[in-house]
Amino acid sequence: MYTSEQSLISDFIGFLGSPDEPWGVSGYACEFDYTSGRTDVIATDGGGEVLAFEAKLESWRGALIQAHRNRCFAHRSYVVLPAATAYRAMRFEAEFRRRGVGICLVSRSGLVELIPSHTDAPCLEWLRERALGVVQDSMKEVQSDDRC
């Protein structure tokens, strides 16, 4: 269904902030670079928590490793996958839960939180603050679906 990771991300961000979206996202930014990696999408909820989202078309194992690493700055972290890949990854649900990482299935018609992420305080408070600043700066820019 998806031919590029960018099209998956575009559909995903199109659902952020919608009434059906499970997190209550109040703002987001794309491509958050930090020393240990680059996160596809970061977001904040109404309570000021940081959420991190790693999107992949096929390589859910690599996304799981990246999403687990993102927990250093995010209260919750997810792997964002198209339906077929998400259902394959669900066979390893125990590994996602052990690492505290959730799975979000995205299709053109909506998104579904298949496994919720464990919520915990990030261990690198300074990096969480930096992520919040990036989201705030991003929200000052003109709102469009092309920000990512």
Residue pairs with C-beta under 8 A, 6 or more apart in sequence:
1 82
1 83
1 84
1 107
1 108
2 8
2 11
2 57
2 82
4 57
5 40
5 55
5 56
5 57
6 148
8 55
8 57
8 80
8 81
8 82
8 106
9 30
9 40
9 41
9 55
9 80
9 148
10 145
10 148
11 106
11 107
11 108
12 41
12 53
12 55
12 80
12 104
12 106
12 111
13 28
13 30
13 41
13 145
13 147
13 148
14 145
15 21
15 106
15 110
15 111
16 25
16 28
16 41
16 43
17 25
17 26
20 110
20 111
21 111
22 113
22 116
23 43
23 45
23 51
23 76
24 45
24 46
24 47
25 43
25 44
25 45
25 51
26 43
26 44
26 45
26 46
27 43
27 44
27 135
27 136
27 138
27 139
28 41
28 42
28 43
28 44
28 135
28 138
29 41
29 42
29 43
29 134
29 135
29 137
29 138
29 139
29 147
30 40
30 41
30 138
30 147
30 148
31 38
31 39
31 40
31 148
32 38
32 39
32 41
32 42
32 52
32 131
32 134
34 73
34 127
34 130
34 131
36 69
36 72
37 66
37 69
37 70
39 52
39 53
39 54
39 66
39 70
39 74
40 53
40 54
40 55
40 80
40 148
41 52
41 53
41 55
41 80
41 148
42 50
42 51
42 52
42 53
42 74
42 131
42 134
42 135
43 50
43 51
43 53
43 135
44 50
44 51
44 132
44 135
45 51
48 132
49 75
49 76
49 119
50 73
50 74
50 75
50 76
50 122
50 128
50 131
50 132
50 135
51 74
51 75
51 76
51 77
51 78
51 117
52 67
52 70
52 71
52 73
52 74
52 76
52 77
52 78
52 131
53 67
53 77
53 78
53 79
53 80
53 104
54 63
54 66
54 67
54 70
54 77
54 78
54 79
54 80
55 63
55 79
55 80
55 81
55 106
56 62
56 63
56 79
56 80
56 81
56 85
57 81
57 82
57 85
58 85
60 79
60 81
60 85
60 86
60 88
60 89
63 79
63 80
63 81
64 79
64 89
64 95
64 96
64 99
64 101
67 77
67 78
67 79
67 99
67 101
68 77
68 99
68 100
68 101
70 77
71 77
71 99
71 100
71 101
71 120
71 122
71 123
72 122
72 123
72 124
72 127
73 122
73 124
73 127
73 128
73 130
73 131
74 122
74 128
74 131
75 119
75 120
75 121
75 122
75 128
76 102
76 116
76 117
76 118
76 119
77 100
77 101
77 102
77 117
78 101
78 102
78 103
78 104
78 113
78 117
79 89
79 96
79 101
79 102
79 103
79 104
80 104
80 106
81 89
81 103
81 104
81 105
81 106
82 105
82 106
82 107
83 105
83 107
86 103
86 104
86 105
86 114
87 105
89 96
89 103
90 103
90 114
90 115
93 115
96 102
96 103
96 115
97 115
97 118
100 117
100 118
100 120
101 115
101 117
101 118
102 113
102 114
102 115
102 116
102 117
102 118
103 113
103 114
103 115
104 111
104 112
104 113
104 114
105 111
105 112
105 114
122 128
138 147
141 147
